[in-house]
Amino acid sequence: MAATTTPAASISAGAGSNGGAEDRVLATAQQIVKSLNTPKEVREDMMLIFSSFDNRLSNIKTVMTDQNDALLARLEAAETVIHRWDGGNDSSRHSSSSSGNHRSSSFSLSFDGSPEEATEFLSAVDEIISLLVDLSSENKPEMVDRADSALQMAMSLLEDEFRRILIRNTVPLDAERLYGSMRRVTLSFADGDVTEDFENFGLVANGDGDGDGSGSGSGSRRRLFHERGGSIGCDLWVDLINPTAVEDLKEIAERMIRAGYEKECVQVYSTVRRDALDECLMILDVEKLSIEEVHKIDSKSMDEKMRKWIQAIKITVRVLLAGEKKLCDEIFNGSETSKEVCFNETIKSSVMQLLNFGEAVAIGKKSSEKLFRILDMYDALANVSQTLEVMVTDSFVLKETNDVLEALANAARGTFVEFENNVRNETSKKPTINGEVHPMIRYVMNYMKLIVDYAPTLTSLLEENDESYGLSTDDGTEEMSPLAKRMLRLITCLESNVEEKSKLYEDGGLQYVFLMNNIYYVVQKVKDSELGKLLGDDWVRKRRGQIRQYATGYLRASWSKVLAALRDESMGGGSSGSPSYGQRSNSSSSASKMALKERFKGFNASFEELYRLQTAWKVPDPQLREELRISIQEKVIPAYRAFFGRNKSQLEGGRHAGKYIKYTPDDLESYLPDLFEGNQMVIHPRRKSS
């Protein structure tokens, strides 16, 4: 009650005041009536009471009526603008005669068609929202209903326009530009002529330029390389929506949120942008595939899809999702909740599509050739996961990301173990025909060479599961990383495998050539790559010594019989002590010409047979090939030169001398470059001694 006595006293005290005081009195009385929030009939009674206090309050009813008229006028003006853009939906318009001044033709709201009229429409929406606030304290249900109806109509129009602007101003993804801006790293996976005629290894490499490329066997050959994919610069950016449309979208979103239509606005935005992101993935050649469909893809197509996935995950997170986040922040600037919900709903489908493929790969059949793509996929997802955690607040998406990342890690570890097992269990019994590098050795060493390029990733993955794969500490390997230990074990296993395969050759000399070729190849691959740092210089030195031992074994196995024919004691007289090539013994001086002819004949036959065989043998590495020829030259040519010099005079001038003295030392030396070229040849003597 105290609230009513004070204004009454004021009215009484201000009876003789000027017009300004009278206005204040009227306003006070009006406010009292309003604040009581009583029914219309009660308020009219109160106004009559107030007007009986003093004639200066007699106009209060008129004032209140004028205010009602003003509210109605504001409503009708806003309704007129809104109905104008209703697209001809007359049934939704209010039928009041006061609001019947509409255009006879229908129009569709278009912000880009007439900016002035769009501004007028937004102002009408602002007026309706403001009216509803003002009417919240008034008991005018009819007017409130009309305002609500007009607002609903306006929101429907704005929702349609919001959708239209989003669709019309979506910028198509320029995949070529994105791919062109990515920095790629290509690693050679293939540097040898390798075929698929050994067990357990599905993919092999071909063509290292050492030799003529004529590999053994008839298996399919192809050049393989591994492209690790590109990295995206931090400055790479694309417009997902035409920048000129962003402000209009922001204006619409702000009205819809203020009017309580936040959910509808977010739904429209996320639906349109979700479809746009799906279209982007299609442009990036990422298909929607079920796990079953992924597992049915052939290996060549799978490798291509994995490569495209790696590019797509980088582009999607670094470019597309970053762009979507920026758009959401700009358009829904007035509502933190809308920003978050809108972004999460927009990107969820695309992210899950990518994750589903990653999961399908991770749980698929393990094969050695997939290891590097799986590691690339793991690295790509690991590199963007932190960015995802910053942008995305959807706990389900984040959990799925972490689960797929762990699944890829497990797949990489399992595939690496599969490779190790393949090396250990490789038991092919088909040797290379000419003793050159075995396809399995080429494949494994090139594979290991690539593995080292992934050393940081593999080391971290193997450290996490060091015990689970049965690793133990060997002598001298305590300081080695888990990866280095396993590389050492693989090469040791490879060396044992080479030893076993060398026994498949009946010719002892060819056994040693095979061992030399393969161990030399292993050493070169280790020395010329990061494997050298893992295994150390001492390992390389020991293997070089091993190769020298093999060379000595080759000379003994292949040339002992040839050299035996040149020793004086081979004529049968013999002398005590070690054999001599330089001095004629007493027994040799008395030997018959017939025995000497047999010695020349035996040497010629042995040399010609070795030439025929060993021209077909292959030593692919030029340096090793030349070193081997030099060792033959140093061992054989001096011995033959001494023998030739001592004995040719006894046969020269005799009958058929050229039949026995077929080659000079220089002739023999000229034939040595033909050895180990992999092309079988037969000697045609260049001259005969007369």
Solvent accessible surface area in square Angstrom, and as a share of the most:
residue,aa,sasa,rsa
1,M,190,0.85
2,A,79,0.61
3,A,77,0.60
4,T,49,0.28
5,T,83,0.48
6,T,91,0.53
7,P,17,0.11
8,A,39,0.30
9,A,61,0.47
10,S,61,0.39
11,I,11,0.05
12,S,84,0.54
13,A,92,0.71
14,G,16,0.16
15,A,58,0.45
16,G,82,0.79
17,S,53,0.34
18,N,110,0.57
19,G,47,0.45
20,G,36,0.35
21,A,13,0.10
22,E,52,0.23
23,D,92,0.48
24,R,157,0.57
25,V,20,0.11
26,L,20,0.10
27,A,56,0.44
28,T,57,0.33
29,A,1,0.01
30,Q,16,0.07
31,Q,106,0.47
32,I,20,0.10
33,V,1,0.00
34,K,67,0.28
35,S,78,0.50
36,L,79,0.39
37,N,115,0.59
38,T,32,0.19
39,P,73,0.46
40,K,119,0.50
41,E,118,0.53
42,V,64,0.37
43,R,25,0.09
44,E,62,0.28
45,D,81,0.42
46,M,35,0.16
47,M,15,0.07
48,L,111,0.55
49,I,97,0.49
50,F,18,0.07
51,S,30,0.20
52,S,88,0.57
53,F,115,0.48
54,D,33,0.17
55,N,121,0.62
56,R,38,0.14
57,L,0,0.00
58,S,64,0.41
59,N,79,0.41
60,I,1,0.01
61,K,110,0.47
62,T,78,0.45
63,V,43,0.25
64,M,23,0.10
65,T,66,0.38
66,D,79,0.41
67,Q,77,0.34
68,N,55,0.28
69,D,79,0.41
70,A,52,0.41
71,L,22,0.11
72,L,59,0.30
73,A,56,0.43
74,R,72,0.26
75,L,0,0.00
76,E,26,0.12
77,A,61,0.47
78,A,3,0.03
79,E,2,0.01
80,T,34,0.20
81,V,16,0.09
82,I,0,0.00
83,H,3,0.01
84,R,36,0.13
85,W,17,0.06
86,D,14,0.07
87,G,44,0.42
88,G,33,0.31
89,N,71,0.36
90,D,95,0.49
91,S,109,0.70
92,S,38,0.25
93,R,38,0.14
94,H,70,0.31
95,S,111,0.72
96,S,28,0.18
97,S,113,0.73
98,S,60,0.39
99,S,1,0.01
100,G,53,0.51
101,N,133,0.68
102,H,41,0.18
103,R,98,0.36
104,S,127,0.82
105,S,63,0.41
106,S,64,0.41
107,F,72,0.30
108,S,89,0.57
109,L,14,0.07
110,S,35,0.22
111,F,8,0.03
112,D,79,0.41
113,G,59,0.57
114,S,29,0.19
115,P,84,0.53
116,E,128,0.57
117,E,45,0.20
118,A,7,0.05
119,T,85,0.49
120,E,65,0.29
121,F,0,0.00
122,L,14,0.07
123,S,60,0.39
124,A,6,0.05
125,V,0,0.00
126,D,40,0.21
127,E,51,0.23
128,I,0,0.00
129,I,18,0.09
130,S,44,0.28
131,L,0,0.00
132,L,37,0.18
133,V,100,0.58
134,D,58,0.30
135,L,2,0.01
136,S,94,0.61
137,S,66,0.43
138,E,26,0.12
139,N,80,0.41
140,K,37,0.16
141,P,83,0.52
142,E,139,0.63
143,M,22,0.10
144,V,41,0.23
145,D,90,0.47
146,R,27,0.10
147,A,0,0.00
148,D,67,0.35
149,S,53,0.34
150,A,2,0.01
151,L,13,0.06
152,Q,114,0.51
153,M,16,0.07
154,A,0,0.00
155,M,2,0.01
156,S,59,0.38
157,L,23,0.11
158,L,0,0.00
159,E,43,0.19
160,D,76,0.39
161,E,4,0.02
162,F,0,0.00
163,R,87,0.32
164,R,69,0.25
165,I,6,0.03
166,L,0,0.00
167,I,104,0.53
168,R,165,0.60
169,N,29,0.15
170,T,42,0.25
171,V,57,0.33
172,P,109,0.69
173,L,18,0.09
174,D,76,0.39
175,A,13,0.10
176,E,135,0.61
177,R,119,0.43
178,L,0,0.00
179,Y,40,0.15
180,G,66,0.64
181,S,45,0.29
182,M,9,0.04
183,R,146,0.53
184,R,98,0.36
185,V,81,0.47
186,T,81,0.47
187,L,29,0.14
188,S,62,0.40
189,F,13,0.05
190,A,0,0.00
191,D,22,0.11
192,G,0,0.00
193,D,22,0.11
194,V,0,0.00
195,T,1,0.00
196,E,70,0.32
197,D,48,0.25
198,F,15,0.06
199,E,96,0.43
200,N,71,0.36
201,F,10,0.04
202,G,41,0.39
203,L,34,0.17
204,V,3,0.02
205,A,0,0.00
206,N,32,0.16
207,G,32,0.31
208,D,42,0.22
209,G,73,0.70
210,D,44,0.23
211,G,45,0.43
212,D,98,0.51
213,G,44,0.43
214,S,68,0.44
215,G,15,0.15
216,S,24,0.15
217,G,32,0.30
218,S,112,0.73
219,G,21,0.20
220,S,73,0.47
221,R,95,0.35
222,R,101,0.37
223,R,128,0.47
224,L,22,0.11
225,F,125,0.52
226,H,13,0.06
227,E,29,0.13
228,R,61,0.22
229,G,8,0.07
230,G,1,0.01
231,S,54,0.35
232,I,25,0.13
233,G,14,0.14
234,C,149,0.89
235,D,132,0.69
236,L,23,0.11
237,W,103,0.36
238,V,18,0.10
239,D,73,0.38
240,L,11,0.05
241,I,5,0.02
242,N,56,0.29
243,P,83,0.52
244,T,110,0.64
245,A,6,0.05
246,V,22,0.13
247,E,99,0.44
248,D,44,0.23
249,L,0,0.00
250,K,70,0.30
251,E,55,0.25
252,I,0,0.00
253,A,0,0.00
254,E,68,0.31
255,R,30,0.11
256,M,0,0.00
257,I,38,0.19
258,R,112,0.41
259,A,19,0.15
260,G,62,0.60
261,Y,54,0.21
262,E,51,0.23
263,K,158,0.67
264,E,63,0.28
265,C,0,0.00
266,V,11,0.06
267,Q,111,0.49
268,V,8,0.04
269,Y,0,0.00
270,S,6,0.04
271,T,54,0.31
272,V,14,0.08
273,R,2,0.01
274,R,68,0.25
275,D,86,0.45
276,A,15,0.11
277,L,0,0.00
278,D,29,0.15
279,E,91,0.41
280,C,10,0.06
281,L,1,0.00
282,M,130,0.58
283,I,61,0.31
284,L,0,0.00
285,D,76,0.39
286,V,12,0.07
287,E,93,0.41
288,K,136,0.58
289,L,47,0.24
290,S,51,0.33
291,I,56,0.28
292,E,112,0.50
293,E,83,0.37
294,V,1,0.00
295,H,86,0.38
296,K,169,0.72
297,I,37,0.19
298,D,85,0.44
299,S,63,0.41
300,K,153,0.65
301,S,43,0.28
302,M,11,0.05
303,D,58,0.30
304,E,64,0.29
305,K,49,0.21
306,M,1,0.00
307,R,52,0.19
308,K,46,0.20
309,W,2,0.01
310,I,3,0.02
311,Q,4,0.02
312,A,0,0.00
313,I,2,0.01
314,K,31,0.13
315,I,0,0.00
316,T,0,0.00
317,V,1,0.01
318,R,93,0.34
319,V,2,0.01
320,L,0,0.00
321,L,0,0.00
322,A,25,0.20
323,G,3,0.03
324,E,0,0.00
325,K,56,0.24
326,K,96,0.41
327,L,14,0.07
328,C,0,0.00
329,D,48,0.25
330,E,61,0.27
331,I,3,0.01
332,F,1,0.00
333,N,84,0.43
334,G,76,0.73
335,S,15,0.10
336,E,126,0.56
337,T,89,0.52
338,S,1,0.01
339,K,26,0.11
340,E,84,0.38
341,V,65,0.37
342,C,0,0.00
343,F,1,0.01
344,N,15,0.07
345,E,76,0.34
346,T,0,0.00
347,I,0,0.00
348,K,66,0.28
349,S,35,0.23
350,S,0,0.00
351,V,3,0.01
352,M,29,0.13
353,Q,20,0.09
354,L,1,0.00
355,L,1,0.01
356,N,63,0.32
357,F,15,0.06
358,G,0,0.00
359,E,59,0.27
360,A,0,0.00
361,V,9,0.05
362,A,8,0.06
363,I,99,0.50
364,G,12,0.12
365,K,175,0.74
366,K,85,0.36
367,S,25,0.16
368,S,4,0.02
369,E,38,0.17
370,K,39,0.17
371,L,0,0.00
372,F,6,0.02
373,R,11,0.04
374,I,5,0.02
375,L,0,0.00
376,D,6,0.03
377,M,0,0.00
378,Y,36,0.14
379,D,28,0.14
380,A,2,0.02
381,L,0,0.00
382,A,31,0.24
383,N,93,0.47
384,V,1,0.01
385,S,11,0.07
386,Q,134,0.60
387,T,35,0.20
388,L,1,0.01
389,E,93,0.42
390,V,127,0.73
391,M,18,0.08
392,V,2,0.01
393,T,77,0.45
394,D,26,0.14
395,S,88,0.57
396,F,101,0.42
397,V,0,0.00
398,L,38,0.19
399,K,123,0.52
400,E,37,0.16
401,T,3,0.02
402,N,74,0.38
403,D,63,0.33
404,V,4,0.02
405,L,31,0.15
406,E,88,0.39
407,A,24,0.18
408,L,0,0.00
409,A,2,0.02
410,N,74,0.38
411,A,4,0.03
412,A,0,0.00
413,R,5,0.02
414,G,12,0.12
415,T,0,0.00
416,F,0,0.00
417,V,31,0.18
418,E,63,0.28
419,F,0,0.00
420,E,6,0.03
421,N,57,0.29
422,N,21,0.11
423,V,0,0.00
424,R,117,0.43
425,N,91,0.47
426,E,4,0.02
427,T,78,0.46
428,S,9,0.06
429,K,153,0.65
430,K,123,0.52
431,P,42,0.27
432,T,4,0.02
433,I,142,0.72
434,N,27,0.14
435,G,0,0.00
436,E,14,0.06
437,V,7,0.04
438,H,3,0.02
439,P,12,0.07
440,M,0,0.00
441,I,0,0.00
442,R,6,0.02
443,Y,1,0.00
444,V,0,0.00
445,M,0,0.00
446,N,4,0.02
447,Y,0,0.00
448,M,0,0.00
449,K,66,0.28
450,L,3,0.02
451,I,0,0.00
452,V,10,0.06
453,D,58,0.30
454,Y,2,0.01
455,A,22,0.17
456,P,108,0.68
457,T,19,0.11
458,L,0,0.00
459,T,28,0.16
460,S,47,0.30
461,L,1,0.01
462,L,0,0.00
463,E,98,0.44
464,E,116,0.52
465,N,39,0.20
466,D,40,0.21
467,E,142,0.64
468,S,79,0.51
469,Y,75,0.28
470,G,56,0.54
471,L,21,0.11
472,S,63,0.41
473,T,86,0.50
474,D,60,0.31
475,D,137,0.71
476,G,70,0.67
477,T,8,0.04
478,E,101,0.45
479,E,172,0.77
480,M,44,0.20
481,S,37,0.24
482,P,15,0.09
483,L,1,0.00
484,A,2,0.02
485,K,29,0.12
486,R,4,0.02
487,M,0,0.00
488,L,39,0.19
489,R,66,0.24
490,L,1,0.01
491,I,0,0.00
492,T,66,0.38
493,C,32,0.19
494,L,1,0.00
495,E,22,0.10
496,S,63,0.40
497,N,16,0.08
498,V,1,0.00
499,E,65,0.29
500,E,104,0.47
501,K,8,0.03
502,S,4,0.03
503,K,132,0.56
504,L,62,0.31
505,Y,15,0.06
506,E,177,0.79
507,D,53,0.28
508,G,30,0.29
509,G,1,0.01
510,L,16,0.08
511,Q,51,0.23
512,Y,61,0.23
513,V,0,0.00
514,F,0,0.00
515,L,10,0.05
516,M,1,0.00
517,N,4,0.02
518,N,0,0.00
519,I,2,0.01
520,Y,10,0.04
521,Y,20,0.08
522,V,1,0.01
523,V,0,0.00
524,Q,42,0.19
525,K,19,0.08
526,V,0,0.00
527,K,91,0.38
528,D,92,0.48
529,S,24,0.15
530,E,79,0.35
531,L,0,0.00
532,G,15,0.14
533,K,162,0.69
534,L,42,0.21
535,L,14,0.07
536,G,27,0.26
537,D,103,0.53
538,D,75,0.39
539,W,18,0.06
540,V,17,0.09
541,R,146,0.53
542,K,126,0.54
543,R,38,0.14
544,R,76,0.28
545,G,17,0.16
546,Q,50,0.22
547,I,15,0.07
548,R,155,0.57
549,Q,129,0.57
550,Y,20,0.08
551,A,21,0.16
552,T,78,0.45
553,G,1,0.01
554,Y,0,0.00
555,L,26,0.13
556,R,143,0.52
557,A,52,0.41
558,S,11,0.07
559,W,2,0.01
560,S,48,0.31
561,K,154,0.65
562,V,1,0.00
563,L,10,0.05
564,A,39,0.30
565,A,19,0.15
566,L,0,0.00
567,R,69,0.25
568,D,7,0.04
569,E,62,0.28
570,S,56,0.36
571,M,34,0.15
572,G,65,0.63
573,G,51,0.50
574,G,32,0.31
575,S,75,0.49
576,S,114,0.74
577,G,71,0.68
578,S,97,0.63
579,P,63,0.39
580,S,47,0.30
581,Y,64,0.24
582,G,56,0.54
583,Q,141,0.63
584,R,89,0.32
585,S,24,0.15
586,N,139,0.72
587,S,27,0.18
588,S,6,0.04
589,S,68,0.44
590,S,90,0.58
591,A,25,0.20
592,S,65,0.42
593,K,115,0.49
594,M,126,0.56
595,A,32,0.25
596,L,2,0.01
597,K,43,0.18
598,E,93,0.42
599,R,16,0.06
600,F,0,0.00
601,K,105,0.44
602,G,33,0.32
603,F,0,0.00
604,N,5,0.03
605,A,58,0.45
606,S,18,0.12
607,F,4,0.02
608,E,49,0.22
609,E,75,0.33
610,L,21,0.10
611,Y,5,0.02
612,R,85,0.31
613,L,51,0.25
614,Q,0,0.00
615,T,0,0.00
616,A,26,0.20
617,W,15,0.05
618,K,15,0.06
619,V,1,0.01
620,P,6,0.04
621,D,39,0.20
622,P,82,0.51
623,Q,106,0.47
624,L,7,0.03
625,R,37,0.14
626,E,85,0.38
627,E,84,0.38
628,L,4,0.02
629,R,30,0.11
630,I,73,0.37
631,S,26,0.17
632,I,0,0.00
633,Q,66,0.29
634,E,120,0.54
635,K,106,0.45
636,V,1,0.00
637,I,6,0.03
638,P,72,0.45
639,A,6,0.05
640,Y,0,0.00
641,R,112,0.41
642,A,30,0.23
643,F,0,0.00
644,F,19,0.08
645,G,51,0.49
646,R,33,0.12
647,N,5,0.03
648,K,70,0.30
649,S,79,0.51
650,Q,49,0.22
651,L,4,0.02
652,E,75,0.34
653,G,74,0.71
654,G,42,0.40
655,R,197,0.72
656,H,115,0.51
657,A,6,0.05
658,G,12,0.11
659,K,127,0.54
660,Y,31,0.12
661,I,0,0.00
662,K,50,0.21
663,Y,1,0.00
664,T,17,0.10
665,P,9,0.05
666,D,93,0.48
667,D,16,0.08
668,L,0,0.00
669,E,56,0.25
670,S,51,0.33
671,Y,7,0.03
672,L,6,0.03
673,P,73,0.46
674,D,34,0.17
675,L,4,0.02
676,F,0,0.00
677,E,65,0.29
678,G,25,0.24
679,N,87,0.45
680,Q,102,0.45
681,M,85,0.38
682,V,96,0.55
683,I,16,0.08
684,H,144,0.64
685,P,53,0.34
686,R,137,0.50
687,R,119,0.44
688,K,148,0.63
689,S,13,0.08
690,S,118,0.76
